[in-house]
Amino acid sequence: MPGTHVVTVDRTRCMGSGICGAVAPEVFALRDQRVSVLVDEPDDPAGALQAAGICPALAITVLERA
């Protein structure tokens, strides 16, 4: 069953800092050490929301699922 939120990463904005993976490794990982990708949709969006708030490229969006 999907979580209550939809998490997306804008790969054109992502600069590969890795902060998201450090904050929420259950949600994010770096592919080829340059672009963040989703590992899994979280049941609890707290880590994804924190990562979105500190992403230096503003590449992460977390929205409530409709």
C-alpha positions as CSV (number, residue, x, y, z in Angstrom):
1,M,0.0,0.0,0.0
2,P,1.4,3.4,-0.9
3,G,2.3,5.9,1.8
4,T,0.3,9.1,2.5
5,H,2.7,11.3,0.6
6,V,4.3,11.3,-2.9
7,V,8.0,12.1,-2.9
8,T,9.7,13.2,-6.1
9,V,13.3,14.2,-7.0
10,D,13.8,16.6,-9.9
11,R,16.9,15.0,-11.5
12,T,17.6,18.1,-13.6
13,R,18.0,20.2,-10.4
14,C,19.7,17.6,-8.2
15,M,23.4,18.4,-7.7
16,G,24.3,15.1,-5.9
17,S,25.2,16.5,-2.5
18,G,23.9,13.4,-0.8
19,I,22.3,15.2,2.1
20,C,19.0,13.6,1.4
21,G,20.5,10.1,1.7
22,A,22.2,11.0,4.9
23,V,19.0,12.4,6.4
24,A,16.6,9.7,5.0
25,P,18.6,6.7,3.7
26,E,15.4,4.6,3.7
27,V,14.0,7.0,1.1
28,F,16.9,8.4,-1.0
29,A,20.2,7.1,-2.5
30,L,22.7,8.5,-4.9
31,R,22.9,6.9,-8.3
32,D,26.4,7.0,-9.9
33,Q,27.4,9.3,-7.1
34,R,25.7,12.2,-8.8
35,V,21.9,12.1,-8.8
36,S,19.5,11.3,-6.0
37,V,16.9,8.6,-6.6
38,L,14.0,7.3,-4.5
39,V,14.7,4.0,-2.8
40,D,11.2,3.6,-1.5
41,E,8.1,5.7,-0.7
42,P,8.1,6.3,3.0
43,D,5.2,5.3,5.3
44,D,6.2,8.2,7.5
45,P,7.1,11.3,5.5
46,A,9.2,13.0,8.3
47,G,12.6,12.1,6.8
48,A,11.6,13.0,3.3
49,L,10.2,16.4,4.5
50,Q,13.4,17.1,6.4
51,A,15.5,16.2,3.3
52,A,13.3,18.5,1.1
53,G,13.8,21.3,3.6
54,I,17.6,21.1,3.5
55,C,18.2,20.1,-0.1
56,P,20.6,22.8,-1.5
57,A,19.2,22.4,-5.0
58,L,15.5,22.4,-3.9
59,A,15.1,19.2,-6.0
60,I,12.9,17.3,-3.6
61,T,9.1,17.7,-3.4
62,V,6.8,16.0,-0.9
63,L,3.1,16.2,-1.5
64,E,0.1,14.7,0.3
65,R,-1.4,11.9,-1.8
66,A,-4.8,12.8,-3.1
